[in-house]
Structure formats: C-alpha cells, structure tokens
Amino acid sequence: MKLVVRVKLLPTPEEAAALEATLRACNEAASCVSVRAFESGRTSRAALQALAYAELKARGLSAQPALHVLRKVADAYTALRASLKAGSLGRRVSKRYRGVAGKPVVFRPDAAQPFDDRCLSWQLDKRTVSIWTTSGRMKGLAFTGQAEQLAMLTAYRKGETDLLCQGGAWYLVATCEVPEAAPNTAPAGFVGVDLGIVNIATTSAGTRHSGRRLNRRREADRRLRAKLQKKGTKSAMRRAKRHAGKEARRARDINHKISKCIVAEAERTGRGIALEDLGGIRERVRLRKPQRVTLHSWSFRQLGTFIAYKAQRAGVPVVYIDPAYTSQECSRCHHVDRRNRPSQAVFACQACGFVEHADLNSSHNIAARGWWTWVRGAESQAPALTLTV
C-alpha cells in the first residue's frame, strides 16, 4: 500500500529564497501551458510535450522539471474532467460548472511541484537532500522528521517527491510503498465503532474516547475565530489563519491516536472492525444551527480513513454497515423504538428493559451488523490509500 511521509526542510534564508523562486517559476510555467492547452484543446501528456516543451526549456527549466510541469498540467485536466463527469462541480447548466469548465486551470505560485530521483536525491544518514532549483543544484539542504518517518523513508521510499510550502514552512512529501500484513480471513467477530460528538469514538469492547474536553477547546477556538474575523484587520486575519492551522493539526493528531488504539485492539483480539457508512451525513441529518456547527466541524471522514488504512496495513478486515437506527435498536432484543433513547447518554429498551450507555449499545449493534455483513460475503474492501503519516 502507498503511504506518504512528510518531512520538514530546514533551509537558510538564501536557500528558502531559491526554493520559493523555483516553485514560482514552475507554477507560472504550468499556468502558461494550461492556457495553451485550454485554447488548443490538447491536454494529454504527449500533446502537451509537443506543444510546449521547447517553450519551457526556453524559460530556463531543465529537462526533468519541464516534463514534470507538463505532466502536472495534464493530470490537472484529467482530474477536472473526472470531477465534471462525476457531478462534483454541479450540473452542466449550473453557474459553478460553467465557471470551472469555461476557463483554464490556474496554478497557485506556491502549489506543490513534483521531483524525481534525477532532480532530488536523499542523504538519509546525514539528514540532507540535494535538489534542483532554478539557480542551480542545491546540496546539503537539511531536513528533520520523526524516527518512524525516517525509518519508513529508508526502507520503502519509491517514486516521486513533492516540494511543498505551507504557512512559510517547507516540506518534502515522499511516497513510500509499504508492505501489508497477511489479511485476517477468519476474524473472531468484529469491533463495532460508534462515532459521535460527546464521545468521538466508542467501541463494542467498552473503550470510549471522550470528546468533552476537546469540544470545550473547539468552542473556544470558534469564539476566537469569530472575534478575529469580526475585527477584520490584517494582523487579525494572519492570526486567524495561523490558529486555524493549529486547530486542524490538533484534530489530525487526535484522529491518529484514536485510530491507532482501535486498530491495535482489533489486531490483538483477532477481530475485524465495523464502521458506519457516514457518506452524505450532512445532507441526511437535520439539526439546529449550533449542533450543525459542531457536527460539521469534526473530521469524521478523516478518522474513518485513518482507521481503514491502519487496518489495511495490519491485515485487519474492515466492513461498512448501514447506520440507520443503530442508536434506537436494542442490542439484546433488537427492538427499534425512538423512545429507547430518552437522552444522549442513556439507552433504555421499551420492550425488554435493557439499560446501557447509548453509545456502547450502538457500538454493539454496529459490531453485530458488521459480522452479518461479513458472513453474507458482502464485506467492504478498504480503497487504495495514499495518505500522509
């Protein structure tokens, strides 16, 4: 399976200026090629190479970076056509669809630029890289990363590496081909995972990952963000942007920790993992405005994706079940009634009198549905994943 490892570069001010000039030059060239591709209707890699390769060389790009620019433009149009065909950008007659389809793709000055081993080489023992720039080959550029990331780079790095600038910091994003463990084809049951707001994740094994403290922190973050946006000054906007990055990194870190615990629990007990299929939850659920803000601001999809790829790497099977009525169904007698859920935390069956924590009861229902899904041979296969770790 493919995993993406991101390491942070530690450039001097002069090296950072050279990297910035390189990204700007590559993306300006990509935007120019995009205009020509749009006007001529020729967006394949071969057509673009015949159309604009000489022009890119005249701009001062070396052979490999020029080819990567052409491929980046071709891939951008391929992705755009796929999005238009899938309806992700609205209907053909919509203003959004016509606005996107009626103009060439434009690349940001700081958009990521791919490099292959001819343009970039790693010295992992010294924690430095040598990279092509528009001002010449830059050698001895230092980088840092976690020990686990560096070990993965050393053992499994394969393919291209992207140069990326985010928030003034420079990163290299490398692709690694990591071997998967032998899949568990005969799981001894399933760990059901109920996702929520008060408890971010509750497993059928009885583990609850509480979100109360985190929700208070997120509410404080929202108040601060609203205050800064209302103020509207440049310094306030800079602070809001910087704070938003911290909030996203905090959520990502929590999702990584929760998913790691869930997968380790399933692997240790020889079970699979059953998850709710939450696709389209924003459209299905009807909530008051304060509740919508809370629901939509947490990245449940990211948590589910982290569980899926960690499980795939560990050989743990994952199934997705229909979440309908899992919170109203009794896990003992399977009686479904809205009155079974008198409050957020309490489940009390109106038929058999069974009482349990509501999230734990839901997780038992999810585990049972996951087992029957597996038995019926309709197990869901985790998709091919390319993720940043």
N, C-alpha and C positions, 0 to 999 in steps of 0.2 A: 504494500500500500504506500501511497505517496503522502509524506508529511513535509511541512515547510518550516524550516528553522530560521528565525530572525536573530541576527547578531548586530550589536551596536558598534558603529565605527567611531573612532576617537581621532578625528582629523585636527591638525593645527589650523589656525585661521587661513593660512595660504592654501592648504590642502582643501579646506571646505570651499573656498572661493573657486578652485579649479573644478571640484565636483559639481558645484552649482552651475558653472558655465557649461559643463558637459551636459548636464540634464537639460538646461535651457536650449542648447544648440540642437540636441537630439529631438526634443519635443517641438521646437519651431520647425525643424525639417519634416517631422511627422505631420504637422498641421498643413504644411505646404503640399506634401504628397497627397494628403487626404483631399485637398481641394481639387487637385488634378484628377484624382481617382473618381471623385464625385461628378466632375464635369464630363469626364470621358466614359463613365460607367464601367470602367475596368478596375476591379477591386481584388482580383486573385493575386497571389504572390508572384506568379510568373509574369502576369501582365504588368504589375507594378514595377518589377525589376527591369523589364524592357522599357518602361515608361520613364522612370525617374532615377535609376541607379547612377547614371552619369552625372545628373544634377546634384545628387547627394555627395558624390566624390568631389565635385567642384566646390561644394560648401565646406570641405575640409574634413569630412568624416572618412575614417579608414574603411576598408572593405567590409569587415565583420560588423562593426556598428551600423554601417549603411544598410546591410542586409537585415539586421535586427529592426531597424526603423521601418523598412518595407514590410516585414512580417508583422510588426505591431499594428500598422495601418490595416493590412489585410485581415488580421484577426479581429480588429475593432469592427470592421464592416460585417464580418461573418457573425459576430455576436449581436450586432444591431439587427441584422436580417432575422436571426433566430428569435430575438425579443419581439420584433414586429409580427412575425408569423405566429408566435405563441399568444399574442394579445396582451403582453405585459405592459405595453405602452398605449393601451386603449384601442378602441375600434378604428377601422380605417378612415372613417369620416370624422373622427374626433380631432379637436384642435391640437391636443398633445401629440397624437400620431403624426398629423401632417407637419407639425413643427419640427419633430425629430427627423422624419423621413425626407423633409424638404430642404435640408441643409447638410453640408459636410461635417464629418466628425472633427471636433477640435480637441487638441490635447493640452492639458494644463502645463505650464512651464516646469512644474515640479513633479509631473507624472513619472511613475517608475519606468526605468529603462533596463531591458534585459542584457546580460553579458554571458558569453560562453567562455570556455576554458582558454580560448585564444586571446580573449580580451581581459580576462581576470584569472589570476592564479592565487591559490591559498598556501600560506606557510603556517600550518596549524600549530606546529611546535613552537614557533615564535609569536603566534597570535598576530600575524600581519598578513596583508594581502598586497598584491601588485595589480593595478587596474589601469586600463586605458582611459585617458582624458583628452580633451581637445588641445591641451597644452603639452601633451606627451605622456609617456608611461610614468605613472606614479607608483613608486616602490616603497615598501616598508610602512604602509598605512596600517596603523594599529586598530584592533577591534577587541571587543570583550563580549562575554556571554557566560551563561551558566555551564557548570561542568557537564551536565547531562546533554546540553545542546552541543557542546564541543565534541563530546564523545560520539554523538549521532552524526555530526558532520564528518568526523574522521572515518567512521565505518561505512556510512551509507550515502554520502553525497553523490548525486548523479543529475546531470542536466544543467540547465541554465540557472543563473543567479541574477536577481533583480536589485538594482541600486534604487534606494527609496529615501526621500526626505520627508519627515513628519515633525511638525512643530519645531523646526530648526535643528532637529537631531537627524543624524544619518544612519541608515541601516542597510545591511545586505540580507536579502531574503533568498535562502538556498533551498533547493528541492532535494529531498532525500527519499530513496526507495528503501523502506523499512520492511523486513520480512514479517509475515503474520504468523501467529501461533496456529497449531493444528486446531481446526474448529471442533467444538464440542457438539457432536451429532446426536448425543443421547443425554440431554440435560435432565437433572433430577428435580424438575419443577422450574418455576420462574420467580424472579424477584419483581414484584409489581412496584412501579414508581408513580406516585401521585404528585403532580406539580401544582403549586399554589402560591399564594401571596404571603399569608401569615407564616406558613411553613413552605419554604421554597421547594423542598422535596421530602416526601415521606415514603419509606419503603415498607413492603409487607413483612420484612424481618424485624420491624419495630424501630428502625432508625429514623429520626426526624431531624432535618436540617432547618432550624428555626430561622425565620426572616424578620423577627420583631425588631431586633437591634438594627439590622440593615435597613428596614423600612423607615425607621426614625431618621437614620442618616440620609436616606434618599429624599425624605420630605424636607430636611434641612437644605439639601442640595437644590431642590426645586425652588424653595423660597429664595435662596441666594441667587440662583439663576434669574428668577423673575425680577428681583431687585436690581441686578446688574443690567438686564435688558431694558428695564424701565428708565434707568439712569441714562443709558444711550451714549455715553462718551466713548472715545476711542480706547481709553485705558480700561473702562468697564467692559467693553467688548473683548479686549485682549484677555482680561481676567476670566470672563465667562467661557471663552474658548479654551483656555488653559484648564479651567476647572472641569469642563465637560470631558476633556481627555482623561483626567484623573478618575472621574466617575465611571467611564467606560472601562478603564483598566481595572478598577476595583471589582466591577461586575464580572469581568472576564476571569479574574483571579479566583473569585468565589465559585464560579461555574466550573473551573478546572478542578478545584478541591472537592466539590460535591461529586462531580462525575468520577473522579478517581476513587473516592470511597465506595460509590455504588458498584463500579466495575470490580473492584477488589473483593467486595462482599460476594458478588455473584461468582467470581472465579474461585474463591476459597471454598464455597459450598457446592460447586459443580452445577450451578443453575444458570439459566438464561435470564434475560432482562426483558420485561414487558413495559412498553411505553405507550402513552396515549397519543393518538394521531391528532395533533392540535392544529393542523392546517386549516386556515380560514377562521380561527377562533375570534378574531377581531370583528368579522362580519356576522358571526353567529350569535355572539354574546351581547345581551342588552343590559347595560349598566348605567348608573348615574355618573355624571361627569367626573367627580373625584375618584370613583372606582375605575373609570376608563383610563385615567392618567396613570394610576398605579399598575393596572394590568398591562397596558401597552408599553410602559417604560422598562419592564424587565425582559431580558432576552431569554425567554423560554426555549426558543428555537436553537439558540447557541448552546444552551445546556444540553438539549436533546442531541445535538450534533456532536458535542464533546463525549457524551456517553456512548454514542454509536461508534465513533472512531476508536475510542479506547477499548471498547468491547471487541471490535473487529481485530484490533492488534493483539488482544489477549485470547482470541478464539472463543469468546463468549457470544452465543447467539442472541440476536435482538429481534423482537417481534413488535409490531404496532397494532393497537386494537382501537376499536371504535369507543370513544369516551362517553357516549350517550348513557346517561342515568347511572354512571358509576358512583356518584355521590348520593343517589337516592335508593340504591339497591342494597338490600341486606346481604352481607357476605355469608350468613348462616343459612337462611331460608330462601334468599333471593327474591323476597317480596319487594316490589318497587312502589314507592309512595313518596310524594313530596313532603308529607308530614313526618317522614322518617328523619328528616334533618331539621330539628327545631331551632338550631343555632349553628354558627360557623364551626364550632369545635365539637359539637355533640351529635352522635348518631344514636337514635332510639327507634328500633323497629316496631311498627304498629301491629305487626302480625305475631311475632314470636317473643317480643320483649327484649331482644338482644341489644345491649348498650355498649358502645365503644367510641373511641375518638374518631371523629368523622373522617379525617384524612387517612387514618390507619385502615378503617373499613373500606374506603375507596381503593387503597393500595391492594387489599386482599382481592377485591373484585377485578382489578386490573391483572393481578397475577393469575387468577383463575381463567380469565378470558385469554391471556397470553398462552396458557397451557393448551387450551382447546384450539386456539389458532394454530399452534404448532402440531398438535395431533391431527388436525384436518389437513395438514400438508400445505397450508397457505402462509407459511412463515414469510415475513418480510425480510428481504435482504438489504442490509445496510448499503447505501450507494457508494460508489467510488469517491474517496475523500481526498481532498488536498487542503490541509489545514495548517495554520501557524501554531507552533507549540512554543 
